[in-house]
Amino acid sequence: MRAVVTVTGKDRKGIIAKVSGFLAEKGANIEDISQTIMGEYFAMIMIADMSEAKEEFSVIAAACAELGKQIGMSIYLQHEDIFNAMHSI
């Protein structure tokens, strides 16, 4: 199963390292990543393989949101199918 991870907020050092390290600890494998900085804002989207995740998807999604709060970013983890359905209108 694959997931889409979105990260947005004010730019600062270490965002990619924190998020990718967190996902690696949870057993996720980042398959693709795109990030950009627009002025003072950071935006990133990742595709992650969650097939070897060490916890339930909902637990990891909640932990991503919590990590986002800790580092001052918005982090959302969504199942790829749900992400695609939301964007296929």
HUNORFEN-V652706 format. One record per residue. N is the residue number from 1. OMEGA is omega as a letter, one per 20 degrees, with the letter a starting at -180 (none if undefined). Layout:
{{N OMEGA} {N OMEGA}}
This chain:
{{1 r} {2 a} {3 r} {4 r} {5 r} {6 a} {7 r} {8 r} {9 r} {10 a} {11 r} {12 a} {13 r} {14 a} {15 a} {16 r} {17 a} {18 a} {19 a} {20 r} {21 r} {22 a} {23 r} {24 r} {25 a} {26 r} {27 r} {28 r} {29 r} {30 a} {31 a} {32 a} {33 r} {34 r} {35 r} {36 r} {37 r} {38 a} {39 r} {40 a} {41 a} {42 r} {43 a} {44 r} {45 r} {46 r} {47 a} {48 r} {49 a} {50 a} {51 r} {52 a} {53 a} {54 a} {55 r} {56 a} {57 a} {58 r} {59 r} {60 r} {61 r} {62 r} {63 r} {64 r} {65 r} {66 r} {67 r} {68 r} {69 a} {70 a} {71 r} {72 a} {73 r} {74 a} {75 r} {76 r} {77 a} {78 r} {79 a} {80 a} {81 r} {82 r} {83 a} {84 a} {85 a} {86 a} {87 a} {88 a} {89 none}}
